[in-house]
Amino acid sequence: MWANLPKETMNSLGKLSNLEPSGVLGVCAGMHDNGFDYWIAAATTKECPVGFEKLDISAAQ
């Protein structure tokens, strides 16, 4: 998955990152019986660009 990610997409995600953890992230979410969903993502407060999907993750305690 990472090897097939276009460089432009990686750069766009890097520019979106404005929260901790910073940078481009690998995120496991949506746990279910068959496994989980895996996202290449950035933690951000910025608007979600066209062509990307938004995943809201609640703060952990």
PyMOL CGO cylinders between C-alpha atoms (Angstrom):
from pymol import cmd
from pymol.cgo import CYLINDER

trace = [
    CYLINDER, 0.00, 0.00, 0.00, 2.72, 2.49, 0.98, 0.3, 1, 1, 1, 1, 1, 1,
    CYLINDER, 2.72, 2.49, 0.98, 4.86, 1.53, -2.01, 0.3, 1, 1, 1, 1, 1, 1,
    CYLINDER, 4.86, 1.53, -2.01, 1.95, 2.28, -4.37, 0.3, 1, 1, 1, 1, 1, 1,
    CYLINDER, 1.95, 2.28, -4.37, 1.12, 5.67, -2.83, 0.3, 1, 1, 1, 1, 1, 1,
    CYLINDER, 1.12, 5.67, -2.83, 1.84, 8.43, -5.36, 0.3, 1, 1, 1, 1, 1, 1,
    CYLINDER, 1.84, 8.43, -5.36, 4.49, 10.92, -4.24, 0.3, 1, 1, 1, 1, 1, 1,
    CYLINDER, 4.49, 10.92, -4.24, 2.00, 13.79, -4.78, 0.3, 1, 1, 1, 1, 1, 1,
    CYLINDER, 2.00, 13.79, -4.78, -0.44, 12.17, -2.35, 0.3, 1, 1, 1, 1, 1, 1,
    CYLINDER, -0.44, 12.17, -2.35, 2.29, 11.68, 0.25, 0.3, 1, 1, 1, 1, 1, 1,
    CYLINDER, 2.29, 11.68, 0.25, 3.29, 15.34, -0.11, 0.3, 1, 1, 1, 1, 1, 1,
    CYLINDER, 3.29, 15.34, -0.11, -0.34, 16.47, 0.21, 0.3, 1, 1, 1, 1, 1, 1,
    CYLINDER, -0.34, 16.47, 0.21, -0.79, 14.46, 3.40, 0.3, 1, 1, 1, 1, 1, 1,
    CYLINDER, -0.79, 14.46, 3.40, 2.42, 15.88, 4.82, 0.3, 1, 1, 1, 1, 1, 1,
    CYLINDER, 2.42, 15.88, 4.82, 1.18, 19.43, 4.18, 0.3, 1, 1, 1, 1, 1, 1,
    CYLINDER, 1.18, 19.43, 4.18, -2.12, 18.65, 5.93, 0.3, 1, 1, 1, 1, 1, 1,
    CYLINDER, -2.12, 18.65, 5.93, -0.40, 17.49, 9.12, 0.3, 1, 1, 1, 1, 1, 1,
    CYLINDER, -0.40, 17.49, 9.12, -0.77, 20.16, 11.83, 0.3, 1, 1, 1, 1, 1, 1,
    CYLINDER, -0.77, 20.16, 11.83, -1.43, 18.09, 14.99, 0.3, 1, 1, 1, 1, 1, 1,
    CYLINDER, -1.43, 18.09, 14.99, 0.42, 15.50, 17.05, 0.3, 1, 1, 1, 1, 1, 1,
    CYLINDER, 0.42, 15.50, 17.05, 1.28, 12.88, 16.10, 0.3, 1, 1, 1, 1, 1, 1,
    CYLINDER, 1.28, 12.88, 16.10, 2.78, 14.75, 13.18, 0.3, 1, 1, 1, 1, 1, 1,
    CYLINDER, 2.78, 14.75, 13.18, 3.66, 13.58, 9.71, 0.3, 1, 1, 1, 1, 1, 1,
    CYLINDER, 3.66, 13.58, 9.71, 2.08, 10.91, 7.57, 0.3, 1, 1, 1, 1, 1, 1,
    CYLINDER, 2.08, 10.91, 7.57, 0.53, 8.15, 9.68, 0.3, 1, 1, 1, 1, 1, 1,
    CYLINDER, 0.53, 8.15, 9.68, -0.54, 4.54, 9.33, 0.3, 1, 1, 1, 1, 1, 1,
    CYLINDER, -0.54, 4.54, 9.33, -3.89, 4.18, 11.12, 0.3, 1, 1, 1, 1, 1, 1,
    CYLINDER, -3.89, 4.18, 11.12, -5.77, 0.96, 11.97, 0.3, 1, 1, 1, 1, 1, 1,
    CYLINDER, -5.77, 0.96, 11.97, -9.47, 1.64, 12.53, 0.3, 1, 1, 1, 1, 1, 1,
    CYLINDER, -9.47, 1.64, 12.53, -12.90, 0.08, 12.11, 0.3, 1, 1, 1, 1, 1, 1,
    CYLINDER, -12.90, 0.08, 12.11, -12.06, -3.18, 13.85, 0.3, 1, 1, 1, 1, 1, 1,
    CYLINDER, -12.06, -3.18, 13.85, -14.39, -6.02, 12.82, 0.3, 1, 1, 1, 1, 1, 1,
    CYLINDER, -14.39, -6.02, 12.82, -14.47, -9.82, 12.72, 0.3, 1, 1, 1, 1, 1, 1,
    CYLINDER, -14.47, -9.82, 12.72, -12.57, -9.95, 9.42, 0.3, 1, 1, 1, 1, 1, 1,
    CYLINDER, -12.57, -9.95, 9.42, -9.80, -7.58, 10.54, 0.3, 1, 1, 1, 1, 1, 1,
    CYLINDER, -9.80, -7.58, 10.54, -9.65, -3.81, 10.30, 0.3, 1, 1, 1, 1, 1, 1,
    CYLINDER, -9.65, -3.81, 10.30, -9.45, -0.86, 7.92, 0.3, 1, 1, 1, 1, 1, 1,
    CYLINDER, -9.45, -0.86, 7.92, -6.02, 0.64, 7.30, 0.3, 1, 1, 1, 1, 1, 1,
    CYLINDER, -6.02, 0.64, 7.30, -5.60, 4.32, 6.42, 0.3, 1, 1, 1, 1, 1, 1,
    CYLINDER, -5.60, 4.32, 6.42, -2.59, 6.32, 5.29, 0.3, 1, 1, 1, 1, 1, 1,
    CYLINDER, -2.59, 6.32, 5.29, -3.44, 9.58, 6.98, 0.3, 1, 1, 1, 1, 1, 1,
    CYLINDER, -3.44, 9.58, 6.98, -2.49, 12.87, 8.63, 0.3, 1, 1, 1, 1, 1, 1,
    CYLINDER, -2.49, 12.87, 8.63, -3.73, 14.34, 11.91, 0.3, 1, 1, 1, 1, 1, 1,
    CYLINDER, -3.73, 14.34, 11.91, -5.15, 17.73, 10.99, 0.3, 1, 1, 1, 1, 1, 1,
    CYLINDER, -5.15, 17.73, 10.99, -7.68, 20.45, 11.71, 0.3, 1, 1, 1, 1, 1, 1,
    CYLINDER, -7.68, 20.45, 11.71, -7.61, 21.54, 8.06, 0.3, 1, 1, 1, 1, 1, 1,
    CYLINDER, -7.61, 21.54, 8.06, -10.45, 20.98, 5.60, 0.3, 1, 1, 1, 1, 1, 1,
    CYLINDER, -10.45, 20.98, 5.60, -10.47, 17.56, 3.90, 0.3, 1, 1, 1, 1, 1, 1,
    CYLINDER, -10.47, 17.56, 3.90, -9.32, 18.01, 0.30, 0.3, 1, 1, 1, 1, 1, 1,
    CYLINDER, -9.32, 18.01, 0.30, -11.29, 16.68, -2.65, 0.3, 1, 1, 1, 1, 1, 1,
    CYLINDER, -11.29, 16.68, -2.65, -10.27, 13.10, -3.39, 0.3, 1, 1, 1, 1, 1, 1,
    CYLINDER, -10.27, 13.10, -3.39, -9.43, 12.34, 0.27, 0.3, 1, 1, 1, 1, 1, 1,
    CYLINDER, -9.43, 12.34, 0.27, -11.66, 10.83, 2.96, 0.3, 1, 1, 1, 1, 1, 1,
    CYLINDER, -11.66, 10.83, 2.96, -12.08, 12.09, 6.51, 0.3, 1, 1, 1, 1, 1, 1,
    CYLINDER, -12.08, 12.09, 6.51, -11.85, 9.78, 9.53, 0.3, 1, 1, 1, 1, 1, 1,
    CYLINDER, -11.85, 9.78, 9.53, -12.78, 11.29, 12.91, 0.3, 1, 1, 1, 1, 1, 1,
    CYLINDER, -12.78, 11.29, 12.91, -10.96, 9.67, 15.84, 0.3, 1, 1, 1, 1, 1, 1,
    CYLINDER, -10.96, 9.67, 15.84, -11.98, 10.56, 19.38, 0.3, 1, 1, 1, 1, 1, 1,
    CYLINDER, -11.98, 10.56, 19.38, -9.31, 11.54, 21.88, 0.3, 1, 1, 1, 1, 1, 1,
    CYLINDER, -9.31, 11.54, 21.88, -8.09, 8.68, 24.06, 0.3, 1, 1, 1, 1, 1, 1,
    CYLINDER, -8.09, 8.68, 24.06, -7.82, 8.88, 27.83, 0.3, 1, 1, 1, 1, 1, 1,
]
cmd.load_cgo(trace, "trace")
